[in-house]
Amino acid sequence: MTSSRSARLSSRIHGLDTLRALAVTLVVLHHYTLFVSNDDHTFGWVGRIGWTGVDLFFALSGYLIGNQIFKALRTEHGLSLKNFYARRLLRTLPNFWVVLALYFLWPAWREHADLLPLWRYLSFTQNIGLPPGTGFSHSWSLAIEEQFYLLLPALAMIGAALRWRIGVAWMAIVLVVVGGMLLRADLWSAHVDGNKYGTYFYYKLIYYSSLCRLDELVAGVALALLKNRHASVWAALTRHGNAALVAGLAIIGGAFWCFLDKRYGFAVTVFGLPALGMGFGLLILSALSQRSLLRDLRVPGAASLALWSYAIYLTHRGVSALGAAWLAEIGYGPETAPAILVLLALSVLGGWLLYVLVETPFMRLRERYVPSNLAKPLFNPVLR
């Protein structure tokens, strides 16, 4: 293990690992109830609300990517768009391309569902007008994240070049949140309200839509902005990590109750996602605070799940589809305890294999050839 890799592992924040592990666990359990057992009661309310794991991923990505960008812009070297995009692509594309190939070449892997044209996945536009029930449909969230990775650093560079005041950034965040609420309200009124196919249009036009799903991403960006441009405010906030944890759990609990009670209602559609963004943002703030239960919490296996989370997210549905078919042949239905244990274990194993065989080699290439987002990286002794 190189010295730089050892340093990265030792500097990991346990609270963020816990949140990332929680996010992928929620998603896997939710997709199990939707696509494997076809039973909302398999994991109780946790399985029903597990789709919010994606929103937690969004909030984490908003903070982590925003922090990288704003931190680099503050240095004398500045941010290199070329380096940033190279590092992001080396991180996301190899895993995605391997799994995408499985979906197009192996019908059983995609549960024999229809796929969009290949160019939609390659261009990360598959979420736009995505019909529910499409093969590899869970990649909609990856499309939104890739669009976010493309736009945020470019906008930040433009703002830095034009010497915009920091207030412009905060105004943009407010406009994104308010604009998202207004857009969801309009779409709900036009296509969901009173329509017998309202649920279909809810997913196609609202749930999968880039412009409707930015609330959690900008919540994470707001945290990164506070950390890098408002040091005194950040210091004050991170002195109260446990209070942020309690407030975040209270807001998320209220949002969960509303979504479980009336998932497709007008008020929940309009205001529920910003509430999730605020709640998850407070959890991330707690995880970053110096004296916080969440920051220091070490959940057995959470660090590994966090490390493999991207690979697990990509592979778990295909692995579960294949495993469920095999288990059914030997008499274990997907609702039985043995099948649940085996399929969840296989989901983790499949993600781990993708992480080891594909992601890790490309991350090593990234560490060697693109070690930093900076325009003029500092000397790296590992490469000497």
FENZI-V775482 format. One record per run of one state. SS is the DSSP state (@ for helix, = for strand, . for the rest). FROM is the first residue (numbers start at 1). TO is the last residue. If there is no record, write none. Layout:
<<SS & FROM & TO> <SS & FROM & TO>>
//
This chain:
<<. & 1 & 2> <@ & 3 & 10> <. & 11 & 13> <@ & 14 & 36> <. & 37 & 43> <@ & 44 & 49> <. & 50 & 51> <@ & 52 & 73> <. & 74 & 78> <= & 79 & 79> <. & 80 & 80> <@ & 81 & 105> <. & 106 & 117> <@ & 118 & 122> <. & 123 & 136> <@ & 137 & 161> <. & 162 & 165> <@ & 166 & 192> <. & 193 & 197> <@ & 198 & 207> <. & 208 & 214> <@ & 215 & 229> <. & 230 & 230> <@ & 231 & 237> <. & 238 & 240> <@ & 241 & 261> <. & 262 & 265> <@ & 266 & 288> <. & 289 & 292> <@ & 293 & 296> <. & 297 & 301> <@ & 302 & 329> <. & 330 & 336> <@ & 337 & 369> <. & 370 & 373> <= & 374 & 374> <. & 375 & 380> <@ & 381 & 383> <. & 384 & 384>>
//
